[in-house]
Amino acid sequence: MAFAPPFRRPTSIPAPLAGALMMALAAAAFSIMHAGIRHLSLTGEMHPFEVAFFRVFFGFVALAPVFMRQGWAPLRTGKLKLFALRGALNAAAMLMFFYSLSITPLATVAALGFTAPLFATLLAMLLLGEVVRLRRWTAILVGFAGALIILRPGIVEVGFGPLLVIGSSVVWAVALMVIKVLTRTESSVTITAYASIFLAPVALAAAAPYWTWPGLEALAILAGLGILGTVAQTAMNQSFKLADASAVLPMDFSKLIWAAAIGFVMFGEVPDLWTWVGGALIFASATYIGIRESRLRRQPVAAPAVDPMAASEDKPGRA
């Protein structure tokens, strides 16, 4: 099934530039959304699990114009079991990630969040039979070294929040393997819609023990978070459709810059040198893997390589 993308590239803008701009838009939207989640959690008005439910709910509402234009066609699929599996994995990753945002500085979350493609590459080797050779193994090791630089176990106490981010990345990497299978036959709109359909009841069940009805101001923020999440996901999906990974992935690093700036302005957070160094190493390794595997996918090989970054069709379903 094929559906018209929500964002169309003007013919006057070269595809690589359009793709990079879409990735920049996604990075900014994700960062602002994460700041909103942290704000609601720190005020004590809402538990992070409740914020997760409303993010999913309003994210689905944001898809209403698509359904008004295309009807129920995006929901036609023969892969409900796979969508359910993806939804369960996505829910676990999202709940861990949202809770981590309530107890972890934004820049630390952004830096450690770059580890998801590293785990995805390992899982592609284990589950999908991809061959990972020396250069990508080196990149993976560099990336995990970056994570150790941020965490510094044995030197400082490793907080629960950073561990939740790492755990979320692992679970999300498994979800990426399912998404990769789904993208062979399903549209981005279908994948995004079913993510909300299966995520909502799980998030609601997790939020129920902590439920408090949000006030008007909080409700407005929650609606904005849902819209931002949908815009960010769609922009990221479109960036990979418009341009090669080498053109769009460098813009993903702006998430760390956004997180540091917003964290400082809103919460008085100042990321230390180790966060910047470790985040840069993780990002560099993830970007190399993404670009390398994007090139391998264009080569006529017997077993197509998996691009874990391009496979992140709905990535921040986790977020």
N, C-alpha and C positions, 0 to 999 in steps of 0.2 A: 504494500500500500504506500502511496506517495501523497504527501500533503504539502501545500505551499508553506515555506518557512515564514515565521512571523516577521523576520527582518530580511529585507531585500537590499542587495548591494547596488547603489547607484552605478550606472555604467561608466561614469567618469572617474571612479575611484578604483585603482588597481586592486586586484584580489588580495595580494599579500598585505597591503596597507589596511584594507577593509577588515581582514581577518584579525590583524593586530589591534585595531581599534575595538573590535568586538570583544577580544580578550581583555583589553584594558577596561572596557565597560563592565565586564563580568567581575573582574578583580575588585573594582571600586564598589560594585553593588554587594558582593559577598562581604567585603570588609565593613560596610555600613550596616548590613544586616547583623553581622556578628556583634558589632558595638551595641545595636539595639537590644539584642538578646542579653548581653552582659548587663546593660543598664536595667532592664526589667528584673533580672535576677538579683542584682545588688540592692535594689530598692526594697526587696523583701515582699513586694506586692504579689509576685507570682513565682511558683516553682519552675525551674528550667523545663521539666517535663510538660507542664501546662503550656509554656511558651512554644515547645515543640509541636504540640497538638494544633495550636492556633496558626503556627507557621504553615503546617500542612494544609489546614482547612482553608486559609486565605490564599494559599498558593494555588489550590484547586479552583477557587472562585476566580482567580486571575485568568484562568483558562477559559472562562465563560465566553468571551468573544470568539474564541476558536470554535467552540461547539455551536454557537449561534450561526457561524458562517458555514461550518461543515457538517452540522448535525451530529449524530451518534457514530458516524463512520470511523472516527479515530479509536473507538472502543472495540471494533471488530478484530478479534484475534483468536488464534487457536493455541495460544501459549499461556493460558491462565496459570498453570502450575508453575511455570518459570517466573511469571510476574509475581506470584505469591511468594516464592522463594526469595526473589529480589526484594520484595517488600519487607519480609521478615529481617533479612540482613540489613537493609537500609534503615529500618526502624532501630535496630540495635546500635548501629553506627551513629545515627542521629542523636539518640538519647544520650549516649556516652559523650558525644561531641558537645551537645548543648549544656550538659552538666559541667563539662570541663571549662566552658566559657564563663560559668558563674564563679569559678574559683581560680582561674589562671589568667595572667596578663594576655592581652590580645596579641601582642607581637610573638610571644612564646607559642601560642596556639597556631598562629599563621606559619611560623617557622617549622614546627613539628608536623603540621598538616601536609607539608611537601613530601613527607615520607610515603604517602599512599602509593604513588607510582613505583616506588622501590619494592614494596610488598607485592604489588600487582605483577611486576616482572618476575619475581620469584614464583608466584602462584601460576603464572602463565607457563613457566617451565614445568612445574609439578602437575598441574591439572590439564593443560592444553598441549603438552608435549613440545613446547618451544625450546629450541637449543639456545642457551645463553653462553656466549664465549667470553674470552678473557677481557675484552674492552668493557663489556657491560657488567661483568663481575667486578671489575675495578671500580666502575661508577657506583655500583651498589654498595661496595665496601666504603667508598668515600662518603656516600650519603649517610650510611649508618654511623660512620665516624663523626659526621656533623651532628647527628642526634645525640651521640655521647658527649660531645662538646657542650651542647645545651644542657643536658641533664647532669653531667659531671658526677656520676654515681661514685660514692666513696669519698668525694671531696665535699659535696654539699648534700643535704637531705633531698632526695627525689620526691617531689610532691605528688599527691594523688592526681591532681589536674593534668600535668604533663603525661602521666601514665595513661590516663583516659584518652588523651589525644592519640597516643601511639596505638592503644587498643582499638580506637575508632578507625584509624587508618588501616589496621589489619582486617577488620570486618568489612570495611568499605572496599578494600582490595578484592575480597572474595565476591562482593556484590558486582564489582567491575567485570569479573569473569562471566557472570550471568548476563550482565548488560551487553557484553561483547557478543554473546550468542544471540540475544534479542535483536541487536542492531542489524543482523543479517536479513531479517524479514520484517521488522517493525519500524515505524516512523518515530522521530523524536517526540512528536506530540503524543503518540500512543504510550511511549515509555514514560513520559512525564505524567500523563493522566493516571495511569495505573499505579505509579509510585504513590500518588496522593491517595488513591482509593484503598490501597493495602496498608499504607502508613497510618492513616487517620485512626482506625480502630485500635491499633497497637499503641499509638501515642496517647489516645484517650484512656485506655486501660492503665497505662503507666502514670498518667496525670491524675486519675480519679482520687487516689488517697490524699493528694495535696491540693485538691480543687478549691479555688476561690474565684468568684466572679470578678472579672476585670472591670475597672471603672472606664469611663468614656475615653480618658486620655490614654490609658493602657490599651484599650481596644483599638484606638486609632493607630497607635504604634504597632500593634500586632498586625493590623491590616497592611500597614506599610511594609512590614517585614515579609509578609506573604508575597506581596507584589514584587518586592526587591528580589526575593529568592527565585521567583519564576523568571523575572527578567534576566537575572544572572545566569541561570541554567540555560535558558534559550540562547543568550548571547554567546556562552561558551560553546554550546553545540554548533552554533552557526559559524564561529570562528574557525573550527576545524573543517567545516564544509567549504569555507571560502579559500583557505590557504593552507600551505604545508605547515607541519609542526615547527619547523625552524623559524618560520615567520611569526608565529603566534605565541609560542611558549615563553620567550623572554619577557613578554608583557605580564606573565603570571606572577613574576617576582614583585610586581608593584603591590601585591597583596600585603607583603611584609612592610613595605613603606607606608601604605595606607593604615595598617594596623598600628604601627608605631606612632604615627601622627595622631590618629583618632584616640588611641590609648592615652597619649600624653594630654591631649586637650580635654577629653571627657573624664578620665579617671586618674590623671596625674601619674601614669605609668611611664617609666623610663627604662627601655630594654637595655640590658648590659651588653658589653662587647661580645660575650660568649654567644648570646642569642643571634647577633648579627653574623658572626663568623660561622657558627653552626648552621644557621639558616641559609647562608650563601652556599655552603658546601652541599647541603641537602638539595637546594634548588638546582645548583649546577649539575649535580649527578642525575637528578630526575629529568632535567632538560636534555642532557646528553642522551639518556636512554630514550626519551620521547622522539628526539630527532633521528637517532640511529634506527629505531624500529620503524619510524615512518618511512625511511629510505628502504629498509628491508621489505616493507609491504609492497613497494613498487617493483621489486625484483621478482621475476618468474621462478619461484621456488616451489618445491613439492608441498611443503607445509607452511602456509602464510604465517608471518610473524605477527604477534599481537602488539599493538601500540597501546600501552596502558593509559597514556595521557589522552590519546584520541578516543580511547574506549570510554572515557569519562563522560559519556553522553549525559547528562543529568547529575554531574558530579556532586555539587553541593546539595542533591537529595540528601546527602549526609548532613549538609548544613542547611 
